Amino acid sequence: MQNSEALALSAALLAAAGELTQRIDEGVRARGFDGVRPAHGFVFVRLSFGDATATDVAAHLGVTKQAASQLVDELVRKGYVERRPHP
């Protein structure tokens, strides 16, 4: 694959990902889930596998533990998740 083809493919994939993200966001809002951002969706994906620590969420998202904790804190404030003591 030539560089120009790779660049065109990358641009097309980014455009498709942006469109998909927008449609998911619209669907989430239409169902009454206000204030949920795309980054929160990645937290929900990780939690769909079971309980997770902030460190687990951070590893899944590829962010710092502090950044993951901020996302989780937002979801706690909105009532979408709850924190529990880690055994």
Backbone hydrogen bonds, N-H to C=O, Kabsch-Sander energy under -0.5 kcal/mol:
donor,donor_aa,acceptor,acceptor_aa,energy
6,A,2,Q,-2.6
7,L,3,N,-2.5
8,A,4,S,-2.2
9,L,5,E,-2.5
10,S,6,A,-2.5
11,A,7,L,-2.4
12,A,8,A,-2.3
13,L,9,L,-2.6
14,L,10,S,-2.4
15,A,11,A,-2.2
16,A,12,A,-2.4
17,A,13,L,-2.6
18,G,14,L,-2.3
19,E,15,A,-2.3
20,L,16,A,-2.6
21,T,17,A,-2.5
22,Q,18,G,-2.2
23,R,19,E,-2.4
24,I,20,L,-2.5
25,D,21,T,-2.5
26,E,22,Q,-2.4
27,G,23,R,-2.3
28,V,24,I,-2.6
29,R,25,D,-2.4
30,A,26,E,-2.4
31,R,27,G,-1.0
31,R,28,V,-0.5
32,G,29,R,-2.0
33,F,28,V,-1.9
34,D,32,G,-1.5
36,V,33,F,-0.9
37,R,35,G,-0.6
40,H,37,R,-1.1
41,G,37,R,-1.1
41,G,38,P,-0.6
42,F,38,P,-1.0
43,V,39,A,-1.1
44,F,40,H,-2.4
45,V,41,G,-2.1
46,R,42,F,-1.8
47,L,43,V,-2.5
48,S,44,F,-1.5
49,F,46,R,-1.4
50,G,47,L,-1.6
57,V,53,T,-2.4
58,A,54,A,-2.7
59,A,55,T,-2.3
60,H,56,D,-2.2
61,L,57,V,-2.4
62,G,58,A,-1.9
63,V,58,A,-1.9
68,A,64,T,-2.3
69,S,65,K,-2.6
70,Q,66,Q,-2.0
71,L,67,A,-1.9
72,V,68,A,-2.6
73,D,69,S,-2.9
74,E,70,Q,-2.1
75,L,71,L,-1.9
76,V,72,V,-2.5
77,R,73,D,-2.6
78,K,74,E,-1.8
79,G,76,V,-1.3
80,Y,75,L,-2.4
81,V,75,L,-1.0
